[in-house]
Amino acid sequence: MIQLDLKARLERVRRICKLHGITQAQIAADLDASQSQVSRILMGHGQKASRLVEEVCLHVEKYEGGVTADSVRGNDDLVNALTVTWDGSVKHAKALSAVIRSLSALGPLHNTTKAKGGSA
């Protein structure tokens, strides 16, 4: 049985897909996943948190103006990176925030690796 917070998040992601006309095939192509994997994730059939579930959710949530604070707190890779990097000060938090925001100019990482002939 999937966790209630994950279930609610997947319901939100399905609503965003419907609202913006995002197809499973589009998500699969953007994330280098199969359409059947994306379908299983979106339907929540026996789904538990995984890297691909997180990638699908984050990918779709960007269409609603970004991800939720809960999804940021729930992303272990991001939290660990900030824990190691941030010194705890307000000044440093602002500097790290500026660096992170500037990375958005690069676009999605998986698109840049594809363009260079690499894999995501």
LINFEN-V281666 format. One record per residue. N is the residue number from 1. RES is the residue in three letters. SS is DSSP state (H for helix, E for strand, C for the rest). OMEGA is omega in radians with two decimals (999 if undefined). Layout:
n = {N:N}
res = {RES:RES}
ss = {SS:SS}
omega = {OMEGA:OMEGA}
This chain:
n = {1:2:3:4:5:6:7:8:9:10:11:12:13:14:15:16:17:18:19:20:21:22:23:24:25:26:27:28:29:30:31:32:33:34:35:36:37:38:39:40:41:42:43:44:45:46:47:48:49:50:51:52:53:54:55:56:57:58:59:60:61:62:63:64:65:66:67:68:69:70:71:72:73:74:75:76:77:78:79:80:81:82:83:84:85:86:87:88:89:90:91:92:93:94:95:96:97:98:99:100:101:102:103:104:105:106:107:108:109:110:111:112:113:114:115:116:117:118:119:120}
res = {MET:ILE:GLN:LEU:ASP:LEU:LYS:ALA:ARG:LEU:GLU:ARG:VAL:ARG:ARG:ILE:CYS:LYS:LEU:HIS:GLY:ILE:THR:GLN:ALA:GLN:ILE:ALA:ALA:ASP:LEU:ASP:ALA:SER:GLN:SER:GLN:VAL:SER:ARG:ILE:LEU:MET:GLY:HIS:GLY:GLN:LYS:ALA:SER:ARG:LEU:VAL:GLU:GLU:VAL:CYS:LEU:HIS:VAL:GLU:LYS:TYR:GLU:GLY:GLY:VAL:THR:ALA:ASP:SER:VAL:ARG:GLY:ASN:ASP:ASP:LEU:VAL:ASN:ALA:LEU:THR:VAL:THR:TRP:ASP:GLY:SER:VAL:LYS:HIS:ALA:LYS:ALA:LEU:SER:ALA:VAL:ILE:ARG:SER:LEU:SER:ALA:LEU:GLY:PRO:LEU:HIS:ASN:THR:THR:LYS:ALA:LYS:GLY:GLY:SER:ALA}
ss = {C:C:C:H:H:H:H:H:H:H:H:H:H:H:H:H:H:H:H:H:C:C:C:H:H:H:H:H:H:H:H:C:C:C:H:H:H:H:H:H:H:H:H:C:C:C:C:C:C:C:H:H:H:H:H:H:H:H:H:H:H:H:H:H:C:C:C:C:H:H:H:H:H:C:C:H:H:H:H:H:H:H:H:H:H:C:C:C:C:H:H:H:H:H:H:H:H:H:H:H:H:H:H:H:H:H:C:C:H:H:H:H:H:H:H:C:C:C:C:C}
omega = {-3.09:3.13:-3.11:-3.14:3.08:3.11:3.13:3.13:3.12:3.06:3.11:-3.14:3.10:3.13:3.12:3.12:-3.12:-3.11:-3.06:3.12:-3.13:-3.11:3.07:3.14:3.11:3.14:-3.12:-3.13:-3.13:-3.06:-3.09:3.10:3.07:3.11:-3.14:3.06:3.14:3.12:3.14:3.13:-3.09:3.12:3.09:-3.12:3.12:-3.03:2.97:-3.09:3.08:3.13:-3.11:3.07:3.13:3.14:3.12:-3.12:-3.13:-3.14:-3.11:-3.10:-3.14:3.10:3.11:3.09:3.06:-3.11:3.13:3.09:3.12:3.14:3.07:3.13:-3.11:-3.12:-3.05:-3.14:-3.13:-3.14:3.12:3.12:3.13:3.13:-3.13:-2.98:-2.99:3.14:3.08:-3.11:3.10:-3.14:-3.14:3.10:3.12:3.13:3.11:3.11:3.11:3.12:-3.13:3.12:-3.13:3.13:3.14:3.10:3.12:-3.07:-3.12:-3.10:-3.09:3.10:-3.13:3.14:3.09:-3.08:-3.13:3.10:3.13:3.07:-3.08:999}
